[in-house]
Structure formats: C-alpha cells, structure tokens
C-alpha cells in the first residue's frame, strides 16, 4: 500500500513523532523509543528521496 501525503502533512507527522519521543516517560522501554526514532528517520529519508526525483 502506498500513501501519498503533502509536504505539510509529512512535516506535521515528523513534528508529532519528535514531540512524542521527547515526552516519553522514563519507564517506557528503550525498544519503544528506538522504534519511534527509526520511524522518524525513515519518514525523513523517504521525503529526501522524493525531493531528489
């Protein structure tokens, strides 16, 4: 499944993920924090690749 988003939507998702990761309580598993970080980086990489095309 492929999802098409506008640049503003992608930036909003990235911002929300960043805020979410920074506001995670200390007792949240490290695995969950890494997952959110990887998801953020994957979205960023996809945006950069699309801008190059």
N, C-alpha and C positions, 0 to 999 in steps of 0.2 A: 504494500500500500504506500502510495506516495502522497504527501501532503504539501500543498502549495500555500506559503504564507507571505505576507508582505514584509518588507524590511522592518517596518514599525512593530509588527506582531512578533517578529523574531527578537528584536531588541527588548521588547517587553518581557518575553519569556525568559531571556537571559537575565534581565534585571531581577525578575521574581526568583529565579533559581539562586542567584547570587545572594539576595537578601535572605532567602530561606536557609541556605547553607550557613551563613554567618549567624543566624539566630537559632541554630540548633542547640538544644540544651547539652550540657557536658556529658550527660549519661547516655546519649544516643550512641549507638555502635559506630565504630570507626568505619566499618564497611558501608554503612548508610551514607556517611559523609563523603566517602570516596566515590560512591555511585553518583551522588548529586554533582560532584566536581567533574567526573568523567562525562556526564550528560551535558553539562555546561560547555566543556571543551569540544565535545562532538558537534554541538549546535554551532559553535563559533567556527569550527573547521569547515562545516558544510556551507556556511554563509560565505566564507572566504573563497571556497571553491566555486560557488555560484557566481560571485562577483568577477572572477577571472574569466569566466566563459563569455 
